[in-house]
Amino acid sequence: MRKTRRKFDGSFKAKVVIEALKERETLQQLALKFELHPNQISIWKQEFLQNSALIFEEKVQKEIPETDVSELYAKIGKLEMEKEFLKKNLKRLGL
């Protein structure tokens, strides 16, 4: 019988890492408390420490390219025209 792989969200990982950084409990104690392997906590802690500087970096805004937006507006216009065409023809057919 295989165990299914568990997936943890970011808030749970952050909670575990913060507890690990406080160093009030050993990794083994935290592993028992959160039902994890101590190595997993170490990996999450290492990732957190490596990426923590990114929090203080200037936020790079990801902008949607203007071409994508204009394409979407064009598609909306086309769909509106199709909708009106279908409404008109359905009325004419009496449906």
Secondary structure, 3 states (H helix, E strand, C coil): CCCCCCCCCHHHHHHHHHHHHHCCCCHHHHHHHHCCCHHHHHHHHHHHHHHHHHHHCCCCCCCCCHHHHHHHHHHHHHHHHHHHHHHHHHHHHCC
